[in-house]
Amino acid sequence: MTLIDKRRILQPILDKIEAGWIVKRPSQLNPCDVDYICVFQNPSEYKETSAEISTKLFEKPDLGIIEKLVRNSLKTAKVSKWRPS
């Protein structure tokens, strides 16, 4: 099984939808994390959200489905208690 750099796929989708969002999970140290939970943050607005995206969607990227999941996640973003360091 080839590991997929999910961050490389997710960040351009975030940039296309709305500026200011970053991928927090999978992390920069483990961009090929096989966990299905993806976490997005908007540091300037202190917002955070997550999406469950199956690893199978990244194997032969269906960008339309991934984008829909990311869009839905951003719509439900909440102000978080974390603060950028």
PDB file of N, CA, C and O in Angstrom:
ATOM      1  N   MET A   1       0.841  -1.177   0.000  1.00  0.00           N
ATOM      2  CA  MET A   1       0.000   0.000   0.000  1.00  0.00           C
ATOM      3  C   MET A   1       0.891   1.246   0.000  1.00  0.00           C
ATOM      4  O   MET A   1       1.783   1.377   0.837  1.00  0.00           O
ATOM      5  N   THR A   2       0.648   2.135  -0.920  1.00  0.00           N
ATOM      6  CA  THR A   2       1.395   3.381  -1.012  1.00  0.00           C
ATOM      7  C   THR A   2       0.774   4.406  -0.078  1.00  0.00           C
ATOM      8  O   THR A   2      -0.443   4.585  -0.060  1.00  0.00           O
ATOM      9  N   LEU A   3       1.611   5.075   0.693  1.00  0.00           N
ATOM     10  CA  LEU A   3       1.109   6.110   1.584  1.00  0.00           C
ATOM     11  C   LEU A   3       0.873   7.396   0.802  1.00  0.00           C
ATOM     12  O   LEU A   3       1.678   7.769  -0.052  1.00  0.00           O
ATOM     13  N   ILE A   4      -0.220   8.060   1.092  1.00  0.00           N
ATOM     14  CA  ILE A   4      -0.633   9.266   0.385  1.00  0.00           C
ATOM     15  C   ILE A   4      -0.402  10.482   1.280  1.00  0.00           C
ATOM     16  O   ILE A   4      -0.765  10.465   2.456  1.00  0.00           O
ATOM     17  N   ASP A   5       0.197  11.528   0.731  1.00  0.00           N
ATOM     18  CA  ASP A   5       0.381  12.785   1.458  1.00  0.00           C
ATOM     19  C   ASP A   5      -0.953  13.540   1.419  1.00  0.00           C
ATOM     20  O   ASP A   5      -1.241  14.264   0.466  1.00  0.00           O
ATOM     21  N   LYS A   6      -1.752  13.361   2.462  1.00  0.00           N
ATOM     22  CA  LYS A   6      -3.085  13.964   2.514  1.00  0.00           C
ATOM     23  C   LYS A   6      -3.017  15.481   2.570  1.00  0.00           C
ATOM     24  O   LYS A   6      -3.886  16.162   2.026  1.00  0.00           O
ATOM     25  N   ARG A   7      -2.000  16.013   3.218  1.00  0.00           N
ATOM     26  CA  ARG A   7      -1.867  17.475   3.331  1.00  0.00           C
ATOM     27  C   ARG A   7      -1.733  18.116   1.955  1.00  0.00           C
ATOM     28  O   ARG A   7      -2.276  19.192   1.706  1.00  0.00           O
ATOM     29  N   ARG A   8      -1.005  17.444   1.065  1.00  0.00           N
ATOM     30  CA  ARG A   8      -0.796  17.951  -0.292  1.00  0.00           C
ATOM     31  C   ARG A   8      -2.119  18.045  -1.054  1.00  0.00           C
ATOM     32  O   ARG A   8      -2.269  18.888  -1.940  1.00  0.00           O
ATOM     33  N   ILE A   9      -3.056  17.202  -0.719  1.00  0.00           N
ATOM     34  CA  ILE A   9      -4.369  17.213  -1.358  1.00  0.00           C
ATOM     35  C   ILE A   9      -5.310  18.200  -0.659  1.00  0.00           C
ATOM     36  O   ILE A   9      -6.055  18.927  -1.317  1.00  0.00           O
ATOM     37  N   LEU A  10      -5.272  18.221   0.677  1.00  0.00           N
ATOM     38  CA  LEU A  10      -6.225  19.022   1.442  1.00  0.00           C
ATOM     39  C   LEU A  10      -5.960  20.529   1.401  1.00  0.00           C
ATOM     40  O   LEU A  10      -6.905  21.312   1.300  1.00  0.00           O
ATOM     41  N   GLN A  11      -4.694  20.949   1.477  1.00  0.00           N
ATOM     42  CA  GLN A  11      -4.416  22.383   1.572  1.00  0.00           C
ATOM     43  C   GLN A  11      -4.912  23.162   0.347  1.00  0.00           C
ATOM     44  O   GLN A  11      -5.505  24.227   0.519  1.00  0.00           O
ATOM     45  N   PRO A  12      -4.693  22.675  -0.883  1.00  0.00           N
ATOM     46  CA  PRO A  12      -5.238  23.412  -2.032  1.00  0.00           C
ATOM     47  C   PRO A  12      -6.773  23.497  -2.023  1.00  0.00           C
ATOM     48  O   PRO A  12      -7.348  24.477  -2.495  1.00  0.00           O
ATOM     49  N   ILE A  13      -7.419  22.473  -1.488  1.00  0.00           N
ATOM     50  CA  ILE A  13      -8.879  22.498  -1.381  1.00  0.00           C
ATOM     51  C   ILE A  13      -9.296  23.582  -0.396  1.00  0.00           C
ATOM     52  O   ILE A  13     -10.218  24.352  -0.667  1.00  0.00           O
ATOM     53  N   LEU A  14      -8.615  23.642   0.752  1.00  0.00           N
ATOM     54  CA  LEU A  14      -8.919  24.686   1.731  1.00  0.00           C
ATOM     55  C   LEU A  14      -8.699  26.074   1.136  1.00  0.00           C
ATOM     56  O   LEU A  14      -9.525  26.970   1.314  1.00  0.00           O
ATOM     57  N   ASP A  15      -7.583  26.247   0.429  1.00  0.00           N
ATOM     58  CA  ASP A  15      -7.268  27.539  -0.180  1.00  0.00           C
ATOM     59  C   ASP A  15      -8.332  27.953  -1.193  1.00  0.00           C
ATOM     60  O   ASP A  15      -8.654  29.135  -1.319  1.00  0.00           O
ATOM     61  N   LYS A  16      -8.869  26.983  -1.906  1.00  0.00           N
ATOM     62  CA  LYS A  16      -9.899  27.253  -2.909  1.00  0.00           C
ATOM     63  C   LYS A  16     -11.215  27.682  -2.252  1.00  0.00           C
ATOM     64  O   LYS A  16     -11.916  28.553  -2.768  1.00  0.00           O
ATOM     65  N   ILE A  17     -11.538  27.075  -1.130  1.00  0.00           N
ATOM     66  CA  ILE A  17     -12.811  27.348  -0.464  1.00  0.00           C
ATOM     67  C   ILE A  17     -12.789  28.686   0.267  1.00  0.00           C
ATOM     68  O   ILE A  17     -13.675  29.520   0.084  1.00  0.00           O
ATOM     69  N   GLU A  18     -11.768  28.879   1.094  1.00  0.00           N
ATOM     70  CA  GLU A  18     -11.715  30.095   1.913  1.00  0.00           C
ATOM     71  C   GLU A  18     -10.292  30.311   2.410  1.00  0.00           C
ATOM     72  O   GLU A  18      -9.682  29.395   2.962  1.00  0.00           O
ATOM     73  N   ALA A  19      -9.770  31.489   2.223  1.00  0.00           N
ATOM     74  CA  ALA A  19      -8.405  31.805   2.649  1.00  0.00           C
ATOM     75  C   ALA A  19      -8.283  31.758   4.169  1.00  0.00           C
ATOM     76  O   ALA A  19      -9.244  32.011   4.895  1.00  0.00           O
ATOM     77  N   GLY A  20      -7.093  31.434   4.623  1.00  0.00           N
ATOM     78  CA  GLY A  20      -6.795  31.486   6.048  1.00  0.00           C
ATOM     79  C   GLY A  20      -6.839  30.158   6.772  1.00  0.00           C
ATOM     80  O   GLY A  20      -6.395  30.063   7.916  1.00  0.00           O
ATOM     81  N   TRP A  21      -7.369  29.126   6.124  1.00  0.00           N
ATOM     82  CA  TRP A  21      -7.465  27.820   6.763  1.00  0.00           C
ATOM     83  C   TRP A  21      -6.193  27.007   6.521  1.00  0.00           C
ATOM     84  O   TRP A  21      -5.588  27.077   5.451  1.00  0.00           O
ATOM     85  N   ILE A  22      -5.801  26.235   7.539  1.00  0.00           N
ATOM     86  CA  ILE A  22      -4.632  25.359   7.429  1.00  0.00           C
ATOM     87  C   ILE A  22      -4.998  23.953   7.895  1.00  0.00           C
ATOM     88  O   ILE A  22      -5.940  23.759   8.663  1.00  0.00           O
ATOM     89  N   VAL A  23      -4.241  22.994   7.420  1.00  0.00           N
ATOM     90  CA  VAL A  23      -4.410  21.601   7.841  1.00  0.00           C
ATOM     91  C   VAL A  23      -3.572  21.400   9.105  1.00  0.00           C
ATOM     92  O   VAL A  23      -2.356  21.596   9.085  1.00  0.00           O
ATOM     93  N   LYS A  24      -4.217  21.013  10.191  1.00  0.00           N
ATOM     94  CA  LYS A  24      -3.490  20.706  11.421  1.00  0.00           C
ATOM     95  C   LYS A  24      -3.281  19.207  11.575  1.00  0.00           C
ATOM     96  O   LYS A  24      -2.298  18.763  12.168  1.00  0.00           O
ATOM     97  N   ARG A  25      -4.210  18.439  11.039  1.00  0.00           N
ATOM     98  CA  ARG A  25      -4.092  16.986  11.091  1.00  0.00           C
ATOM     99  C   ARG A  25      -4.605  16.432   9.803  1.00  0.00           C
ATOM    100  O   ARG A  25      -5.752  16.712   9.456  1.00  0.00           O
ATOM    101  N   PRO A  26      -3.861  15.685   9.083  1.00  0.00           N
ATOM    102  CA  PRO A  26      -2.579  15.100   9.448  1.00  0.00           C
ATOM    103  C   PRO A  26      -1.500  16.165   9.635  1.00  0.00           C
ATOM    104  O   PRO A  26      -1.512  17.214   8.990  1.00  0.00           O
ATOM    105  N   SER A  27      -0.584  15.868  10.522  1.00  0.00           N
ATOM    106  CA  SER A  27       0.457  16.821  10.874  1.00  0.00           C
ATOM    107  C   SER A  27       1.528  16.909   9.792  1.00  0.00           C
ATOM    108  O   SER A  27       1.598  16.069   8.895  1.00  0.00           O
ATOM    109  N   GLN A  28       2.356  17.936   9.892  1.00  0.00           N
ATOM    110  CA  GLN A  28       3.467  18.080   8.954  1.00  0.00           C
ATOM    111  C   GLN A  28       4.468  16.941   9.119  1.00  0.00           C
ATOM    112  O   GLN A  28       5.127  16.538   8.161  1.00  0.00           O
ATOM    113  N   LEU A  29       4.575  16.428  10.340  1.00  0.00           N
ATOM    114  CA  LEU A  29       5.514  15.334  10.593  1.00  0.00           C
ATOM    115  C   LEU A  29       4.998  13.988  10.082  1.00  0.00           C
ATOM    116  O   LEU A  29       5.782  13.078   9.813  1.00  0.00           O
ATOM    117  N   ASN A  30       3.689  13.870   9.953  1.00  0.00           N
ATOM    118  CA  ASN A  30       3.101  12.617   9.485  1.00  0.00           C
ATOM    119  C   ASN A  30       1.974  12.915   8.490  1.00  0.00           C
ATOM    120  O   ASN A  30       0.808  12.644   8.777  1.00  0.00           O
ATOM    121  N   PRO A  31       2.319  13.473   7.316  1.00  0.00           N
ATOM    122  CA  PRO A  31       1.280  13.869   6.354  1.00  0.00           C
ATOM    123  C   PRO A  31       0.538  12.687   5.740  1.00  0.00           C
ATOM    124  O   PRO A  31      -0.498  12.867   5.099  1.00  0.00           O
ATOM    125  N   CYS A  32       1.058  11.489   5.931  1.00  0.00           N
ATOM    126  CA  CYS A  32       0.435  10.283   5.368  1.00  0.00           C
ATOM    127  C   CYS A  32      -0.320   9.495   6.436  1.00  0.00           C
ATOM    128  O   CYS A  32      -0.576   8.304   6.260  1.00  0.00           O
ATOM    129  N   ASP A  33      -0.672  10.141   7.524  1.00  0.00           N
ATOM    130  CA  ASP A  33      -1.395   9.505   8.619  1.00  0.00           C
ATOM    131  C   ASP A  33      -2.600   8.748   8.071  1.00  0.00           C
ATOM    132  O   ASP A  33      -3.374   9.294   7.286  1.00  0.00           O
ATOM    133  N   VAL A  34      -2.760   7.489   8.485  1.00  0.00           N
ATOM    134  CA  VAL A  34      -3.863   6.683   7.966  1.00  0.00           C
ATOM    135  C   VAL A  34      -5.177   6.913   8.716  1.00  0.00           C
ATOM    136  O   VAL A  34      -6.215   6.391   8.311  1.00  0.00           O
ATOM    137  N   ASP A  35      -5.144   7.684   9.798  1.00  0.00           N
ATOM    138  CA  ASP A  35      -6.369   8.006  10.525  1.00  0.00           C
ATOM    139  C   ASP A  35      -7.291   8.813   9.610  1.00  0.00           C
ATOM    140  O   ASP A  35      -6.817   9.591   8.782  1.00  0.00           O
ATOM    141  N   TYR A  36      -8.574   8.637   9.754  1.00  0.00           N
ATOM    142  CA  TYR A  36      -9.532   9.292   8.864  1.00  0.00           C
ATOM    143  C   TYR A  36      -9.960  10.674   9.353  1.00  0.00           C
ATOM    144  O   TYR A  36     -10.653  11.388   8.628  1.00  0.00           O
ATOM    145  N   ILE A  37      -9.562  11.071  10.572  1.00  0.00           N
ATOM    146  CA  ILE A  37      -9.926  12.378  11.097  1.00  0.00           C
ATOM    147  C   ILE A  37      -8.952  13.433  10.572  1.00  0.00           C
ATOM    148  O   ILE A  37      -7.738  13.303  10.726  1.00  0.00           O
ATOM    149  N   CYS A  38      -9.496  14.469   9.956  1.00  0.00           N
ATOM    150  CA  CYS A  38      -8.701  15.596   9.476  1.00  0.00           C
ATOM    151  C   CYS A  38      -9.152  16.828  10.263  1.00  0.00           C
ATOM    152  O   CYS A  38     -10.347  17.050  10.457  1.00  0.00           O
ATOM    153  N   VAL A  39      -8.182  17.622  10.712  1.00  0.00           N
ATOM    154  CA  VAL A  39      -8.489  18.808  11.509  1.00  0.00           C
ATOM    155  C   VAL A  39      -7.993  20.039  10.764  1.00  0.00           C
ATOM    156  O   VAL A  39      -6.874  20.070  10.251  1.00  0.00           O
ATOM    157  N   PHE A  40      -8.856  21.056  10.719  1.00  0.00           N
ATOM    158  CA  PHE A  40      -8.542  22.304  10.036  1.00  0.00           C
ATOM    159  C   PHE A  40      -8.670  23.454  11.027  1.00  0.00           C
ATOM    160  O   PHE A  40      -9.564  23.460  11.873  1.00  0.00           O
ATOM    161  N   GLN A  41      -7.768  24.427  10.914  1.00  0.00           N
ATOM    162  CA  GLN A  41      -7.815  25.597  11.781  1.00  0.00           C
ATOM    163  C   GLN A  41      -7.702  26.869  10.955  1.00  0.00           C
ATOM    164  O   GLN A  41      -7.057  26.906   9.907  1.00  0.00           O
ATOM    165  N   ASN A  42      -8.349  27.908  11.462  1.00  0.00           N
ATOM    166  CA  ASN A  42      -8.206  29.245  10.901  1.00  0.00           C
ATOM    167  C   ASN A  42      -7.627  30.109  12.019  1.00  0.00           C
ATOM    168  O   ASN A  42      -8.378  30.635  12.840  1.00  0.00           O
ATOM    169  N   PRO A  43      -6.294  30.263  12.063  1.00  0.00           N
ATOM    170  CA  PRO A  43      -5.651  30.967  13.170  1.00  0.00           C
ATOM    171  C   PRO A  43      -6.122  32.410  13.359  1.00  0.00           C
ATOM    172  O   PRO A  43      -6.201  32.883  14.493  1.00  0.00           O
ATOM    173  N   SER A  44      -6.433  33.108  12.286  1.00  0.00           N
ATOM    174  CA  SER A  44      -6.826  34.517  12.431  1.00  0.00           C
ATOM    175  C   SER A  44      -8.206  34.670  13.062  1.00  0.00           C
ATOM    176  O   SER A  44      -8.504  35.704  13.660  1.00  0.00           O
ATOM    177  N   GLU A  45      -9.044  33.652  12.931  1.00  0.00           N
ATOM    178  CA  GLU A  45     -10.390  33.710  13.505  1.00  0.00           C
ATOM    179  C   GLU A  45     -10.554  32.776  14.698  1.00  0.00           C
ATOM    180  O   GLU A  45     -11.643  32.668  15.262  1.00  0.00           O
ATOM    181  N   TYR A  46      -9.474  32.103  15.081  1.00  0.00           N
ATOM    182  CA  TYR A  46      -9.482  31.145  16.194  1.00  0.00           C
ATOM    183  C   TYR A  46     -10.541  30.058  16.020  1.00  0.00           C
ATOM    184  O   TYR A  46     -11.153  29.610  16.990  1.00  0.00           O
ATOM    185  N   LYS A  47     -10.744  29.647  14.782  1.00  0.00           N
ATOM    186  CA  LYS A  47     -11.741  28.610  14.503  1.00  0.00           C
ATOM    187  C   LYS A  47     -11.052  27.277  14.244  1.00  0.00           C
ATOM    188  O   LYS A  47      -9.915  27.210  13.777  1.00  0.00           O
ATOM    189  N   GLU A  48     -11.785  26.228  14.566  1.00  0.00           N
ATOM    190  CA  GLU A  48     -11.288  24.881  14.328  1.00  0.00           C
ATOM    191  C   GLU A  48     -12.463  23.986  13.970  1.00  0.00           C
ATOM    192  O   GLU A  48     -13.581  24.178  14.448  1.00  0.00           O
ATOM    193  N   THR A  49     -12.191  23.011  13.125  1.00  0.00           N
ATOM    194  CA  THR A  49     -13.208  22.037  12.759  1.00  0.00           C
ATOM    195  C   THR A  49     -12.510  20.755  12.323  1.00  0.00           C
ATOM    196  O   THR A  49     -11.296  20.732  12.115  1.00  0.00           O
ATOM    197  N   SER A  50     -13.282  19.706  12.188  1.00  0.00           N
ATOM    198  CA  SER A  50     -12.707  18.443  11.728  1.00  0.00           C
ATOM    199  C   SER A  50     -13.668  17.768  10.757  1.00  0.00           C
ATOM    200  O   SER A  50     -14.861  18.066  10.710  1.00  0.00           O
ATOM    201  N   ALA A  51     -13.103  16.856   9.990  1.00  0.00           N
ATOM    202  CA  ALA A  51     -13.900  16.091   9.035  1.00  0.00           C
ATOM    203  C   ALA A  51     -13.405  14.654   9.032  1.00  0.00           C
ATOM    204  O   ALA A  51     -12.210  14.397   9.178  1.00  0.00           O
ATOM    205  N   GLU A  52     -14.323  13.731   8.868  1.00  0.00           N
ATOM    206  CA  GLU A  52     -13.972  12.330   8.725  1.00  0.00           C
ATOM    207  C   GLU A  52     -13.897  12.039   7.235  1.00  0.00           C
ATOM    208  O   GLU A  52     -14.910  12.030   6.535  1.00  0.00           O
ATOM    209  N   ILE A  53     -12.675  11.800   6.762  1.00  0.00           N
ATOM    210  CA  ILE A  53     -12.472  11.540   5.338  1.00  0.00           C
ATOM    211  C   ILE A  53     -11.740  10.217   5.206  1.00  0.00           C
ATOM    212  O   ILE A  53     -10.599  10.077   5.646  1.00  0.00           O
ATOM    213  N   SER A  54     -12.398   9.262   4.605  1.00  0.00           N
ATOM    214  CA  SER A  54     -11.832   7.930   4.443  1.00  0.00           C
ATOM    215  C   SER A  54     -10.511   7.976   3.675  1.00  0.00           C
ATOM    216  O   SER A  54     -10.375   8.696   2.686  1.00  0.00           O
ATOM    217  N   THR A  55      -9.558   7.207   4.142  1.00  0.00           N
ATOM    218  CA  THR A  55      -8.263   7.115   3.471  1.00  0.00           C
ATOM    219  C   THR A  55      -8.439   6.623   2.036  1.00  0.00           C
ATOM    220  O   THR A  55      -7.645   6.972   1.163  1.00  0.00           O
ATOM    221  N   LYS A  56      -9.457   5.827   1.788  1.00  0.00           N
ATOM    222  CA  LYS A  56      -9.700   5.315   0.435  1.00  0.00           C
ATOM    223  C   LYS A  56      -9.983   6.444  -0.558  1.00  0.00           C
ATOM    224  O   LYS A  56      -9.660   6.324  -1.740  1.00  0.00           O
ATOM    225  N   LEU A  57     -10.584   7.537  -0.084  1.00  0.00           N
ATOM    226  CA  LEU A  57     -10.850   8.671  -0.977  1.00  0.00           C
ATOM    227  C   LEU A  57      -9.562   9.335  -1.447  1.00  0.00           C
ATOM    228  O   LEU A  57      -9.544   9.979  -2.495  1.00  0.00           O
ATOM    229  N   PHE A  58      -8.490   9.185  -0.684  1.00  0.00           N
ATOM    230  CA  PHE A  58      -7.210   9.788  -1.047  1.00  0.00           C
ATOM    231  C   PHE A  58      -6.391   8.896  -1.977  1.00  0.00           C
ATOM    232  O   PHE A  58      -5.489   9.382  -2.658  1.00  0.00           O
ATOM    233  N   GLU A  59      -6.693   7.603  -2.014  1.00  0.00           N
ATOM    234  CA  GLU A  59      -5.907   6.677  -2.829  1.00  0.00           C
ATOM    235  C   GLU A  59      -6.017   6.996  -4.316  1.00  0.00           C
ATOM    236  O   GLU A  59      -5.007   7.048  -5.018  1.00  0.00           O
ATOM    237  N   LYS A  60      -7.217   7.205  -4.788  1.00  0.00           N
ATOM    238  CA  LYS A  60      -7.469   7.707  -6.148  1.00  0.00           C
ATOM    239  C   LYS A  60      -8.328   8.932  -5.920  1.00  0.00           C
ATOM    240  O   LYS A  60      -9.554   8.862  -5.998  1.00  0.00           O
ATOM    241  N   PRO A  61      -7.686  10.054  -5.639  1.00  0.00           N
ATOM    242  CA  PRO A  61      -8.420  11.203  -5.103  1.00  0.00           C
ATOM    243  C   PRO A  61      -9.664  11.591  -5.895  1.00  0.00           C
ATOM    244  O   PRO A  61      -9.599  11.938  -7.074  1.00  0.00           O
ATOM    245  N   ASP A  62     -10.788  11.518  -5.206  1.00  0.00           N
ATOM    246  CA  ASP A  62     -12.037  12.043  -5.743  1.00  0.00           C
ATOM    247  C   ASP A  62     -12.178  13.430  -5.140  1.00  0.00           C
ATOM    248  O   ASP A  62     -12.802  13.609  -4.094  1.00  0.00           O
ATOM    249  N   LEU A  63     -11.589  14.405  -5.816  1.00  0.00           N
ATOM    250  CA  LEU A  63     -11.516  15.750  -5.271  1.00  0.00           C
ATOM    251  C   LEU A  63     -12.893  16.358  -5.022  1.00  0.00           C
ATOM    252  O   LEU A  63     -13.055  17.170  -4.111  1.00  0.00           O
ATOM    253  N   GLY A  64     -13.876  15.977  -5.815  1.00  0.00           N
ATOM    254  CA  GLY A  64     -15.228  16.504  -5.625  1.00  0.00           C
ATOM    255  C   GLY A  64     -15.815  16.085  -4.288  1.00  0.00           C
ATOM    256  O   GLY A  64     -16.394  16.905  -3.576  1.00  0.00           O
ATOM    257  N   ILE A  65     -15.669  14.829  -3.950  1.00  0.00           N
ATOM    258  CA  ILE A  65     -16.200  14.336  -2.672  1.00  0.00           C
ATOM    259  C   ILE A  65     -15.398  14.900  -1.509  1.00  0.00           C
ATOM    260  O   ILE A  65     -15.972  15.318  -0.504  1.00  0.00           O
ATOM    261  N   ILE A  66     -14.071  14.915  -1.640  1.00  0.00           N
ATOM    262  CA  ILE A  66     -13.230  15.460  -0.576  1.00  0.00           C
ATOM    263  C   ILE A  66     -13.573  16.928  -0.360  1.00  0.00           C
ATOM    264  O   ILE A  66     -13.704  17.365   0.783  1.00  0.00           O
ATOM    265  N   GLU A  67     -13.719  17.696  -1.434  1.00  0.00           N
ATOM    266  CA  GLU A  67     -14.054  19.117  -1.301  1.00  0.00           C
ATOM    267  C   GLU A  67     -15.408  19.297  -0.614  1.00  0.00           C
ATOM    268  O   GLU A  67     -15.562  20.194   0.215  1.00  0.00           O
ATOM    269  N   LYS A  68     -16.376  18.472  -0.943  1.00  0.00           N
ATOM    270  CA  LYS A  68     -17.697  18.571  -0.320  1.00  0.00           C
ATOM    271  C   LYS A  68     -17.595  18.324   1.187  1.00  0.00           C
ATOM    272  O   LYS A  68     -18.215  19.036   1.976  1.00  0.00           O
ATOM    273  N   LEU A  69     -16.821  17.325   1.584  1.00  0.00           N
ATOM    274  CA  LEU A  69     -16.644  17.024   3.005  1.00  0.00           C
ATOM    275  C   LEU A  69     -15.943  18.175   3.727  1.00  0.00           C
ATOM    276  O   LEU A  69     -16.308  18.524   4.850  1.00  0.00           O
ATOM    277  N   VAL A  70     -14.941  18.757   3.081  1.00  0.00           N
ATOM    278  CA  VAL A  70     -14.223  19.884   3.681  1.00  0.00           C
ATOM    279  C   VAL A  70     -15.151  21.096   3.792  1.00  0.00           C
ATOM    280  O   VAL A  70     -15.180  21.756   4.831  1.00  0.00           O
ATOM    281  N   ARG A  71     -15.901  21.393   2.742  1.00  0.00           N
ATOM    282  CA  ARG A  71     -16.843  22.523   2.766  1.00  0.00           C
ATOM    283  C   ARG A  71     -17.852  22.374   3.911  1.00  0.00           C
ATOM    284  O   ARG A  71     -18.094  23.321   4.659  1.00  0.00           O
ATOM    285  N   ASN A  72     -18.426  21.202   4.039  1.00  0.00           N
ATOM    286  CA  ASN A  72     -19.399  20.951   5.105  1.00  0.00           C
ATOM    287  C   ASN A  72     -18.759  21.140   6.478  1.00  0.00           C
ATOM    288  O   ASN A  72     -19.388  21.658   7.400  1.00  0.00           O
ATOM    289  N   SER A  73     -17.520  20.719   6.601  1.00  0.00           N
ATOM    290  CA  SER A  73     -16.805  20.872   7.864  1.00  0.00           C
ATOM    291  C   SER A  73     -16.583  22.342   8.192  1.00  0.00           C
ATOM    292  O   SER A  73     -16.790  22.756   9.333  1.00  0.00           O
ATOM    293  N   LEU A  74     -16.167  23.136   7.213  1.00  0.00           N
ATOM    294  CA  LEU A  74     -15.912  24.554   7.463  1.00  0.00           C
ATOM    295  C   LEU A  74     -17.188  25.304   7.844  1.00  0.00           C
ATOM    296  O   LEU A  74     -17.140  26.271   8.605  1.00  0.00           O
ATOM    297  N   LYS A  75     -18.319  24.859   7.318  1.00  0.00           N
ATOM    298  CA  LYS A  75     -19.600  25.491   7.658  1.00  0.00           C
ATOM    299  C   LYS A  75     -19.938  25.319   9.137  1.00  0.00           C
ATOM    300  O   LYS A  75     -20.652  26.139   9.714  1.00  0.00           O
ATOM    301  N   THR A  76     -19.430  24.264   9.740  1.00  0.00           N
ATOM    302  CA  THR A  76     -19.740  23.975  11.141  1.00  0.00           C
ATOM    303  C   THR A  76     -18.597  24.360  12.082  1.00  0.00           C
ATOM    304  O   THR A  76     -18.619  23.995  13.258  1.00  0.00           O
ATOM    305  N   ALA A  77     -17.610  25.086  11.584  1.00  0.00           N
ATOM    306  CA  ALA A  77     -16.456  25.466  12.406  1.00  0.00           C
ATOM    307  C   ALA A  77     -16.892  26.307  13.597  1.00  0.00           C
ATOM    308  O   ALA A  77     -17.784  27.149  13.495  1.00  0.00           O
ATOM    309  N   LYS A  78     -16.251  26.061  14.707  1.00  0.00           N
ATOM    310  CA  LYS A  78     -16.549  26.781  15.941  1.00  0.00           C
ATOM    311  C   LYS A  78     -15.316  27.537  16.410  1.00  0.00           C
ATOM    312  O   LYS A  78     -14.187  27.160  16.098  1.00  0.00           O
ATOM    313  N   VAL A  79     -15.540  28.594  17.153  1.00  0.00           N
ATOM    314  CA  VAL A  79     -14.433  29.305  17.780  1.00  0.00           C
ATOM    315  C   VAL A  79     -13.857  28.367  18.834  1.00  0.00           C
ATOM    316  O   VAL A  79     -14.583  27.798  19.650  1.00  0.00           O
ATOM    317  N   SER A  80     -12.565  28.222  18.797  1.00  0.00           N
ATOM    318  CA  SER A  80     -11.883  27.273  19.660  1.00  0.00           C
ATOM    319  C   SER A  80     -11.197  27.984  20.818  1.00  0.00           C
ATOM    320  O   SER A  80     -10.955  29.190  20.757  1.00  0.00           O
ATOM    321  N   LYS A  81     -10.887  27.240  21.867  1.00  0.00           N
ATOM    322  CA  LYS A  81     -10.172  27.789  23.021  1.00  0.00           C
ATOM    323  C   LYS A  81      -8.682  27.897  22.759  1.00  0.00           C
ATOM    324  O   LYS A  81      -7.979  28.596  23.489  1.00  0.00           O
ATOM    325  N   TRP A  82      -8.182  27.218  21.730  1.00  0.00           N
ATOM    326  CA  TRP A  82      -6.746  27.272  21.440  1.00  0.00           C
ATOM    327  C   TRP A  82      -6.388  28.655  20.904  1.00  0.00           C
ATOM    328  O   TRP A  82      -7.229  29.361  20.347  1.00  0.00           O
ATOM    329  N   ARG A  83      -5.163  29.012  21.080  1.00  0.00           N
ATOM    330  CA  ARG A  83      -4.630  30.260  20.534  1.00  0.00           C
ATOM    331  C   ARG A  83      -3.307  29.941  19.876  1.00  0.00           C
ATOM    332  O   ARG A  83      -2.509  29.179  20.422  1.00  0.00           O
ATOM    333  N   PRO A  84      -3.061  30.514  18.707  1.00  0.00           N
ATOM    334  CA  PRO A  84      -1.793  30.246  18.027  1.00  0.00           C
ATOM    335  C   PRO A  84      -0.623  30.686  18.892  1.00  0.00           C
ATOM    336  O   PRO A  84      -0.695  31.690  19.601  1.00  0.00           O
ATOM    337  N   SER A  85       0.455  29.915  18.821  1.00  0.00           N
ATOM    338  CA  SER A  85       1.643  30.283  19.616  1.00  0.00           C
ATOM    339  C   SER A  85       2.612  31.084  18.830  1.00  0.00           C
ATOM    340  O   SER A  85       3.658  31.471  19.350  1.00  0.00           O
TER     341      SER A  85
END
